[in-house]
Amino acid sequence: MSTDKNRIWTAGLVVIGDEILSGRTADRNIAQVAGWLQVQGIRLTEVRVVADDMDAIAAAVNAMREAYDYLFTTGGIGPTHDDITVDAIAAALGVEVIVHPQARAMLEDYYAGKPGGLNEARLRMARVPEGAELIPNRVSGAPGIRHGNIFLMAGVPAITAQMLDGLTGQLEGGAPLITETVGCWTAESEVADILREVEKAHVGCQIGSYPFFREGRTGANFVIRSTSRDVLDSAVDTLCEALAEAGRDFTPGGI
């Protein structure tokens, strides 16, 4: 376990599914996973969207599991023939695919009395890369899967939420990232130097600029982020003072 309080823990996310790439389904898991990770003190650093293709999934997983502390995947762990995430990750790790006895028991209990029972298609959801642990899921009975620093989750956002809930407090992270917003009626290019100088003067602080056009006017919201409340408050105060000195119309809290 790390003893460095300043360490930044990172995560990658692989979103899997032809339906995402084709535009038939709008992904909602990126924001959900990112928000959950932030509360855990972990930064989502990279997201890749890949097709239902064994080689593409394995390549993305192998690249990202080495690059980040944690790797999450969403999609492709259901009961149909194109749900190949388990197979692809097992291949990437060089292990066999097995039916996890505890996952099978969970599914037997969930489908007891339901039409069709635990048939062969549903039993696919008990398959895991050998050596894996399970992530609880109270919605559909089928668990998520953990193998080392890799976490395999459902593509359905409501089920993903339950799996994230089952992981809450289980992963080591750093201080959570906190944010404040300052809105300003100005083109971001006109205050770029101010933003740069404020960020430079506050180590560990990042400022993002998000322009908009409303009510016939150009404006931008400046989102200030830091893991330190003191640094964050100082950066916000400095930014507001600099915008006031420049004669800009700004609003703490955003516009």
FIFITI-888694 format. One record per atom (N, C-alpha, C): residue in three letters; z, y, x. Coordinates in pm, whole numbers, padded with zeros to 5 digits, always signed. Layout:
<pts>
ALAZYX/...
</pts>
This chain:
<pts>
MET+00000-00120+00085/MET+00000+00000+00000/MET+00000+00126+00088/SER-00084+00222+00051/SER-00096+00343+00132/SER+00031+00428+00123/THR+00070+00485+00237/THR+00183+00577+00239/THR+00136+00721+00257/ASP+00006+00744+00263/ASP-00050+00877+00280/ASP-00059+00945+00144/LYS+00029+01042+00119/LYS+00033+01109-00011/LYS-00092+01190-00036/ASN-00166+01225+00072/ASN-00285+01307+00056/ASN-00412+01224+00041/ARG-00399+01093+00044/ARG-00517+01009+00034/ARG-00583+01024-00102/ILE-00714+01031-00104/ILE-00790+01036-00228/ILE-00845+00896-00255/TRP-00805+00836-00366/TRP-00853+00705-00406/TRP-00982+00723-00486/THR-01079+00637-00461/THR-01211+00655-00521/THR-01256+00531-00598/ALA-01350+00553-00688/ALA-01408+00443-00766/ALA-01555+00469-00788/GLY-01628+00360-00802/GLY-01767+00366-00843/GLY-01782+00295-00977/LEU-01889+00325-01048/LEU-01916+00263-01178/LEU-02061+00219-01185/VAL-02082+00093-01222/VAL-02216+00042-01247/VAL-02230+00018-01397/VAL-02319+00093-01461/VAL-02347+00077-01603/VAL-02467-00015-01615/ILE-02450-00126-01685/ILE-02551-00231-01687/ILE-02612-00243-01826/GLY-02745-00244-01832/GLY-02809-00269-01961/GLY-02945-00205-01978/ASP-03044-00286-02017/ASP-03176-00233-02047/ASP-03171-00131-02159/GLU-03077-00150-02254/GLU-03070-00060-02369/GLU-03030+00081-02329/ILE-02955+00094-02219/ILE-02918+00227-02170/ILE-03039+00294-02106/LEU-03109+00219-02022/LEU-03225+00274-01952/LEU-03341+00306-02045/SER-03352+00231-02156/SER-03463+00256-02249/SER-03435+00373-02341/GLY-03308+00416-02348/GLY-03271+00524-02439/GLY-03233+00477-02577/ARG-03237+00346-02602/ARG-03198+00295-02735/ARG-03050+00315-02761/THR-02969+00310-02654/THR-02825+00327-02666/THR-02780+00441-02576/ALA-02702+00533-02631/ALA-02647+00642-02550/ALA-02515+00596-02489/ASP-02504+00604-02357/ASP-02382+00560-02290/ASP-02267+00654-02320/ARG-02152+00596-02354/ARG-02031+00675-02375/ARG-01920+00632-02279/ASN-01948+00531-02200/ASN-01844+00477-02113/ASN-01822+00558-01986/ILE-01924+00629-01939/ILE-01906+00705-01815/ILE-01792+00806-01832/ALA-01798+00886-01939/ALA-01693+00986-01961/ALA-01558+00919-01985/GLN-01560+00808-02059/GLN-01435+00738-02090/GLN-01369+00683-01963/VAL-01447+00616-01880/VAL-01393+00560-01756/VAL-01349+00672-01662/ALA-01431+00777-01651/ALA-01397+00889-01561/ALA-01266+00954-01602/GLY-01248+00978-01731/GLY-01125+01041-01778/GLY-01004+00953-01753/TRP-01018+00823-01778/TRP-00906+00731-01754/TRP-00871+00726-01606/LEU-00972+00718-01521/LEU-00948+00713-01377/LEU-00876+00839-01329/GLN-00915+00953-01381/GLN-00852+01078-01338/GLN-00703+01077-01364/VAL-00663+01025-01481/VAL-00521+01016-01514/VAL-00450+00920-01418/GLN-00521+00818-01372/GLN-00462+00722-01279/GLN-00458+00774-01135/GLY-00513+00893-01112/GLY-00517+00949-00977/GLY-00628+00893-00892/ILE-00738+00853-00959/ILE-00853+00793-00890/ILE-00976+00875-00926/ARG-01059+00907-00827/ARG-01179+00988-00850/ARG-01301+00899-00873/LEU-01368+00917-00984/LEU-01497+00852-01002/LEU-01598+00928-00919/THR-01654+00862-00819/THR-01735+00930-00718/THR-01884+00905-00734/GLU-01920+00790-00791/GLU-02062+00758-00806/GLU-02082+00668-00928/VAL-02194+00691-01000/VAL-02233+00606-01112/VAL-02378+00563-01091/ARG-02403+00433-01110/ARG-02540+00382-01110/ARG-02567+00311-01242/VAL-02686+00330-01296/VAL-02728+00260-01416/VAL-02837+00161-01375/VAL-02814+00034-01403/VAL-02909-00070-01360/VAL-02950-00155-01479/ALA-03065-00219-01464/ALA-03120-00305-01570/ALA-03049-00440-01574/ASP-03079-00515-01679/ASP-03028-00652-01689/ASP-03108-00741-01595/ASP-03083-00725-01468/ASP-03157-00794-01364/ASP-03058-00843-01258/MET-03060-00971-01229/MET-02962-01031-01137/MET-02961-00959-01003/ASP-03079-00941-00944/ASP-03085-00882-00811/ASP-03039-00737-00812/ALA-03076-00661-00916/ALA-03038-00520-00923/ALA-02887-00506-00938/ILE-02827-00589-01022/ILE-02681-00583-01040/ILE-02610-00621-00912/ALA-02653-00731-00850/ALA-02588-00778-00727/ALA-02599-00675-00616/ALA-02715-00611-00603/ALA-02735-00512-00497/ALA-02644-00391-00518/ALA-02635-00344-00643/ALA-02549-00228-00672/ALA-02403-00262-00647/VAL-02361-00380-00690/VAL-02222-00421-00672/VAL-02187-00434-00525/ASN-02272-00498-00448/ASN-02243-00516-00306/ASN-02238-00385-00230/ALA-02323-00291-00268/ALA-02322-00160-00201/ALA-02197-00081-00236/MET-02159-00082-00364/MET-02053+00007-00409/MET-01912-00050-00392/ARG-01899-00182-00392/ARG-01764-00238-00374/ARG-01713-00214-00233/GLU-01803-00194-00139/GLU-01764-00163-00001/GLU-01741-00014+00018/ALA-01806+00067-00064/ALA-01801+00212-00044/ALA-01677+00276-00106/TYR-01619+00213-00208/TYR-01510+00275-00283/TYR-01390+00181-00294/ASP-01274+00238-00324/ASP-01154+00157-00340/ASP-01167+00061-00457/TYR-01228+00109-00565/TYR-01242+00027-00685/TYR-01386+00038-00736/LEU-01432-00071-00798/LEU-01564-00070-00860/LEU-01552-00124-01002/PHE-01602-00047-01097/PHE-01603-00087-01237/PHE-01747-00114-01281/THR-01764-00213-01368/THR-01893-00234-01433/THR-01872-00236-01583/THR-01970-00186-01657/THR-01966-00196-01803/THR-02095-00258-01850/GLY-02082-00352-01944/GLY-02199-00416-02003/GLY-02229-00552-01943/GLY-02291-00636-02026/GLY-02343-00762-01978/GLY-02245-00876-01966/ILE-02131-00870-02039/ILE-02035-00981-02032/ILE-02014-01043-02170/GLY-02114-01028-02258/GLY-02104-01081-02394/GLY-02156-01224-02405/PRO-02190-01267-02529/PRO-02226-01407-02554/PRO-02375-01440-02549/THR-02461-01341-02526/THR-02605-01367-02536/THR-02669-01398-02401/HIS-02794-01445-02407/HIS-02863-01492-02286/HIS-02883-01381-02183/ASP-02891-01255-02228/ASP-02914-01147-02133/ASP-02784-01088-02079/ASP-02672-01146-02114/ASP-02543-01103-02058/ASP-02522-01179-01926/ILE-02570-01119-01817/ILE-02576-01190-01688/ILE-02489-01126-01581/THR-02401-01033-01622/THR-02320-00963-01522/THR-02231-01059-01444/VAL-02166-01154-01512/VAL-02079-01249-01444/VAL-02157-01328-01340/ASP-02275-01376-01378/ASP-02357-01455-01285/ASP-02400-01371-01165/ALA-02441-01246-01193/ALA-02488-01160-01084/ALA-02377-01127-00987/ILE-02257-01100-01038/ILE-02146-01064-00949/ILE-02096-01186-00873/ALA-02095-01302-00938/ALA-02059-01424-00866/ALA-02156-01447-00751/ALA-02285-01425-00775/ALA-02385-01440-00669/ALA-02360-01339-00558/ALA-02328-01216-00596/ALA-02302-01112-00496/ALA-02182-01147-00409/LEU-02082-01212-00469/LEU-01960-01247-00396/LEU-01970-01382-00326/GLY-02074-01458-00360/GLY-02090-01590-00299/GLY-01993-01694-00352/VAL-01958-01683-00483/VAL-01867-01779-00545/VAL-01935-01842-00667/GLU-01874-01949-00718/GLU-01926-02016-00836/GLU-01880-01946-00964/VAL-01950-01974-01072/VAL-01907-01930-01205/VAL-01832-02046-01270/ILE-01712-02016-01321/ILE-01632-02119-01386/ILE-01588-02070-01524/VAL-01544-02163-01609/VAL-01481-02126-01736/VAL-01332-02112-01708/HIS-01281-01991-01727/HIS-01139-01964-01698/HIS-01056-02027-01811/PRO-00962-02115-01778/PRO-00887-02184-01883/PRO-00809-02090-01974/GLN-00752-01984-01918/GLN-00677-01890-02002/GLN-00770-01812-02093/ALA-00888-01776-02042/ALA-00985-01705-02126/ALA-01034-01796-02238/ARG-01054-01922-02207/ARG-01095-02017-02312/ARG-00987-02027-02419/ALA-00862-02035-02378/ALA-00752-02043-02474/ALA-00746-01919-02561/MET-00769-01801-02501/MET-00769-01677-02578/MET-00878-01680-02686/LEU-00996-01727-02647/LEU-01107-01731-02740/LEU-01086-01836-02849/GLU-01029-01949-02812/GLU-00999-02052-02912/GLU-00904-01998-03018/ASP-00806-01923-02972/ASP-00709-01864-03066/ASP-00776-01758-03152/TYR-00860-01675-03091/TYR-00923-01565-03164/TYR-01020-01618-03270/TYR-01097-01722-03235/TYR-01200-01772-03327/TYR-01150-01883-03419/ALA-01025-01921-03407/ALA-00970-02023-03497/ALA-00980-01974-03641/GLY-01044-02055-03726/GLY-01058-02017-03867/GLY-01174-01926-03896/LYS-01241-01875-03793/LYS-01357-01788-03816/LYS-01483-01875-03827/PRO-01581-01833-03904/PRO-01705-01911-03919/PRO-01768-01942-03783/GLY-01801-02067-03761/GLY-01865-02107-03636/GLY-01768-02144-03527/GLY-01643-02097-03537/GLY-01544-02130-03435/GLY-01587-02087-03296/LEU-01533-02152-03195/LEU-01569-02120-03056/LEU-01691-02203-03018/ASN-01809-02150-03050/ASN-01932-02220-03016/ASN-01973-02193-02872/GLU-02085-02251-02831/GLU-02129-02240-02691/GLU-02159-02096-02652/ALA-02217-02020-02745/ALA-02248-01880-02713/ALA-02119-01801-02688/ARG-02021-01819-02774/ARG-01896-01745-02759/ARG-01818-01792-02636/LEU-01833-01918-02601/LEU-01765-01971-02483/LEU-01815-01904-02355/ARG-01936-01850-02360/ARG-01987-01777-02242/ARG-01894-01663-02201/MET-01820-01610-02296/MET-01731-01498-02268/MET-01604-01541-02195/ALA-01588-01671-02171/ALA-01477-01722-02090/ALA-01520-01750-01947/ARG-01648-01726-01917/ARG-01701-01751-01782/ARG-01663-01637-01689/VAL-01619-01671-01569/VAL-01578-01570-01470/VAL-01623-01615-01331/PRO-01637-01521-01238/PRO-01656-01561-01098/PRO-01528-01631-01050/GLU-01542-01741-00981/GLU-01426-01817-00936/GLU-01330-01729-00858/GLY-01201-01741-00889/GLY-01099-01660-00823/GLY-01061-01535-00900/ALA-01121-01515-01018/ALA-01099-01393-01095/ALA-00970-01400-01176/GLU-00918-01281-01210/GLU-00807-01265-01303/GLU-00862-01203-01431/LEU-00780-01202-01536/LEU-00826-01151-01665/LEU-00764-01015-01697/ILE-00840-00935-01774/ILE-00794-00806-01824/ILE-00779-00817-01975/PRO-00663-00788-02030/PRO-00641-00806-02175/PRO-00735-00723-02260/ASN-00765-00775-02380/ASN-00850-00707-02476/ASN-00802-00745-02616/ARG-00745-00650-02689/ARG-00689-00680-02820/ARG-00791-00669-02933/VAL-00913-00623-02902/VAL-01011-00599-03008/VAL-01088-00724-03045/SER-01151-00788-02944/SER-01242-00899-02975/SER-01199-01033-02917/GLY-01086-01037-02850/GLY-01040-01163-02794/GLY-01095-01194-02657/ALA-01219-01152-02630/ALA-01281-01180-02500/ALA-01223-01086-02395/PRO-01165-01139-02289/PRO-01101-01052-02189/PRO-01201-00989-02093/GLY-01157-00881-02029/GLY-01230-00829-01914/GLY-01195-00914-01793/ILE-01257-00882-01680/ILE-01244-00966-01562/ILE-01216-00880-01440/ARG-01122-00925-01357/ARG-01094-00859-01230/ARG-01114-00958-01117/HIS-01191-00917-01018/HIS-01208-00999-00898/HIS-01192-00907-00777/GLY-01074-00912-00713/GLY-01049-00821-00602/GLY-01048-00678-00651/ASN-01135-00594-00595/ASN-01141-00453-00636/ASN-01251-00427-00739/ILE-01304-00534-00799/ILE-01411-00521-00898/ILE-01355-00550-01037/PHE-01392-00465-01135/PHE-01343-00478-01271/PHE-01462-00483-01365/LEU-01480-00596-01433/LEU-01592-00617-01523/LEU-01545-00590-01666/MET-01614-00494-01732/MET-01572-00453-01866/MET-01688-00458-01963/ALA-01653-00460-02090/ALA-01753-00466-02196/ALA-01836-00338-02201/GLY-01953-00349-02265/GLY-02035-00231-02284/GLY-01999-00154-02409/VAL-01935-00220-02507/VAL-01895-00153-02631/VAL-01777-00062-02601/PRO-01790+00070-02622/PRO-01685+00164-02580/PRO-01547+00134-02635/ALA-01536+00090-02762/ALA-01404+00062-02820/ALA-01336-00054-02747/ILE-01416-00152-02705/ILE-01359-00266-02633/ILE-01325-00224-02490/THR-01411-00144-02429/THR-01382-00092-02296/THR-01250-00016-02296/ALA-01226+00062-02400/ALA-01102+00139-02410/ALA-00980+00048-02409/GLN-00988-00065-02479/GLN-00877-00159-02480/GLN-00855-00222-02343/MET-00963-00251-02272/MET-00951-00308-02138/MET-00890-00207-02041/LEU-00930-00082-02053/LEU-00870+00022-01970/LEU-00722+00036-02000/ASP-00688+00027-02128/ASP-00548+00035-02166/ASP-00467-00078-02102/GLY-00529-00197-02093/GLY-00462-00310-02031/GLY-00441-00292-01882/LEU-00522-00204-01820/LEU-00511-00179-01676/LEU-00423-00058-01643/THR-00386+00018-01745/THR-00311+00141-01720/THR-00184+00114-01641/GLY-00169+00189-01531/GLY-00052+00174-01446/GLY-00060+00057-01349/GLN-00173-00016-01350/GLN-00184-00135-01264/GLN-00252-00106-01130/LEU-00320+00007-01119/LEU-00396+00037-00998/LEU-00328+00148-00918/GLU-00331+00133-00787/GLU-00275+00238-00703/GLU-00371+00356-00697/GLY-00316+00474-00711/GLY-00396+00595-00701/GLY-00318+00705-00635/GLY-00377+00820-00627/GLY-00310+00936-00569/GLY-00265+01030-00678/ALA-00244+01154-00641/ALA-00205+01256-00739/ALA-00323+01282-00833/PRO-00299+01290-00963/PRO-00409+01317-01057/PRO-00468+01455-01036/LEU-00596+01466-01062/LEU-00666+01594-01049/LEU-00636+01677-01173/ILE-00591+01801-01153/ILE-00563+01891-01265/ILE-00662+02006-01261/THR-00688+02064-01376/THR-00792+02167-01386/THR-00748+02287-01468/GLU-00812+02399-01439/GLU-00801+02520-01520/GLU-00942+02580-01529/THR-00966+02655-01634/THR-01098+02713-01655/THR-01088+02865-01671/VAL-01180+02936-01611/VAL-01194+03080-01628/VAL-01336+03107-01676/GLY-01351+03169-01791/GLY-01482+03203-01842/GLY-01519+03346-01806/CYS-01649+03370-01788/CYS-01691+03504-01747/CYS-01829+03534-01802/TRP-01844+03655-01856/TRP-01976+03699-01904/TRP-02053+03758-01787/THR-02114+03668-01712/THR-02194+03709-01596/THR-02285+03595-01555/ALA-02395+03627-01492/ALA-02478+03523-01432/ALA-02403+03466-01312/GLU-02401+03334-01298/GLU-02324+03274-01190/GLU-02374+03320-01053/SER-02502+03353-01043/SER-02555+03398-00914/SER-02494+03530-00871/GLU-02444+03609-00966/GLU-02388+03740-00934/GLU-02245+03732-00879/VAL-02182+03615-00896/VAL-02044+03600-00845/VAL-02034+03480-00751/ALA-02147+03431-00704/ALA-02147+03312-00617/ALA-02062+03334-00492/ASP-02070+03454-00434/ASP-01991+03482-00312/ASP-01842+03478-00343/ILE-01802+03529-00460/ILE-01661+03527-00498/ILE-01612+03383-00511/LEU-01689+03300-00579/LEU-01650+03160-00598/LEU-01635+03089-00464/ARG-01731+03114-00376/ARG-01729+03049-00245/ARG-01606+03091-00164/GLU-01574+03219-00165/GLU-01460+03268-00086/GLU-01326+03219-00142/VAL-01315+03213-00276/VAL-01190+03163-00336/VAL-01171+03016-00302/GLU-01275+02939-00314/GLU-01265+02796-00282/GLU-01231+02776-00134/LYS-01296+02853-00047/LYS-01272+02842+00097/LYS-01128+02876+00132/ALA-01067+02969+00060/ALA-00931+03014+00089/ALA-00823+02919+00036/HIS-00865+02821-00045/HIS-00768+02730-00105/HIS-00807+02585-00072/VAL-00748+02534+00034/VAL-00780+02399+00081/VAL-00742+02296-00026/GLY-00831+02202-00050/GLY-00805+02100-00151/GLY-00840+02143-00291/CYS-00910+02255-00303/CYS-00949+02308-00434/CYS-01101+02306-00445/GLN-01152+02269-00561/GLN-01296+02274-00586/GLN-01322+02359-00710/ILE-01429+02437-00705/ILE-01467+02520-00819/ILE-01607+02483-00863/GLY-01619+02441-00988/GLY-01750+02411-01046/GLY-01792+02523-01139/SER-01920+02557-01138/SER-01973+02665-01221/SER-02068+02607-01325/TYR-02043+02641-01454/TYR-02120+02584-01563/TYR-02174+02697-01652/PRO-02300+02737-01627/PRO-02357+02851-01699/PRO-02391+02818-01845/PHE-02399+02923-01928/PHE-02438+02907-02068/PHE-02504+03036-02116/PHE-02568+03029-02231/PHE-02629+03146-02294/PHE-02585+03147-02440/ARG-02506+03249-02479/ARG-02454+03257-02615/ARG-02457+03402-02662/GLU-02474+03418-02792/GLU-02467+03551-02852/GLU-02558+03651-02780/GLY-02670+03599-02730/GLY-02763+03683-02660/GLY-02718+03726-02521/ARG-02613+03661-02469/ARG-02557+03698-02338/ARG-02551+03577-02246/THR-02558+03606-02117/THR-02545+03503-02015/THR-02400+03498-01966/GLY-02348+03379-01952/GLY-02212+03364-01902/GLY-02196+03233-01827/ALA-02074+03209-01781/ALA-02046+03084-01710/ALA-01897+03054-01721/ASN-01865+02927-01727/ASN-01727+02883-01717/ASN-01705+02827-01577/PHE-01600+02873-01512/PHE-01567+02827-01378/PHE-01448+02731-01389/VAL-01468+02606-01352/VAL-01364+02505-01362/VAL-01305+02483-01224/ILE-01176+02511-01212/ILE-01106+02500-01084/ILE-01025+02371-01086/ARG-01038+02290-00980/ARG-00973+02159-00975/ARG-00891+02146-00846/SER-00774+02083-00860/SER-00691+02053-00743/SER-00588+01948-00783/THR-00533+01879-00686/THR-00422+01788-00713/THR-00288+01859-00702/SER-00289+01984-00656/SER-00166+02063-00640/SER-00161+02175-00743/ARG-00055+02178-00822/ARG-00039+02284-00921/ARG-00028+02420-00854/ASP+00044+02429-00742/ASP+00060+02557-00672/ASP-00074+02609-00621/VAL-00153+02518-00560/VAL-00285+02558-00510/VAL-00374+02600-00626/LEU-00369+02523-00733/LEU-00453+02554-00849/LEU-00418+02691-00907/ASP-00290+02716-00928/ASP-00249+02845-00985/ASP-00288+02962-00894/SER-00273+02943-00763/SER-00310+03047-00669/SER-00459+03075-00673/ALA-00539+02968-00681/ALA-00684+02985-00686/ALA-00726+03058-00814/VAL-00665+03021-00927/VAL-00698+03087-01053/VAL-00661+03236-01047/ASP-00543+03267-00996/ASP-00500+03407-00985/ASP-00595+03486-00895/THR-00631+03426-00782/THR-00719+03494-00686/THR-00856+03518-00747/LEU-00907+03418-00819/LEU-01038+03432-00882/LEU-01036+03541-00988/CYS-00933+03543-01070/CYS-00925+03646-01174/CYS-00915+03786-01114/GLU-00837+03800-01008/GLU-00824+03929-00940/GLU-00959+03974-00884/ALA-01032+03880-00823/ALA-01161+03914-00763/ALA-01263+03951-00870/LEU-01262+03880-00982/LEU-01354+03912-01091/LEU-01321+04049-01151/ALA-01192+04079-01162/ALA-01151+04210-01215/ALA-01196+04322-01122/GLU-01177+04303-00992/GLU-01218+04404-00895/GLU-01368+04426-00897/ALA-01443+04320-00931/ALA-01589+04331-00937/ALA-01636+04385-01071/GLY-01542+04412-01161/GLY-01577+04470-01290/GLY-01637+04370-01387/ARG-01600+04242-01370/ARG-01655+04138-01458/ARG-01563+04114-01577/ASP-01625+04083-01691/ASP-01552+04054-01814/ASP-01518+03905-01816/PHE-01394+03870-01789/PHE-01356+03729-01780/PHE-01245+03693-01878/THR-01231+03564-01905/THR-01129+03514-01998/THR-01063+03389-01941/PRO-00934+03395-01902/PRO-00863+03275-01859/PRO-00862+03172-01972/GLY-00887+03047-01936/GLY-00895+02943-02038/GLY-01038+02909-02077/GLY-01131+02994-02037/GLY-01273+02965-02064/GLY-01325+03033-02188/ILE-01456+03036-02199/ILE-01524+03098-02312/ILE-01595+02989-02393/
</pts>
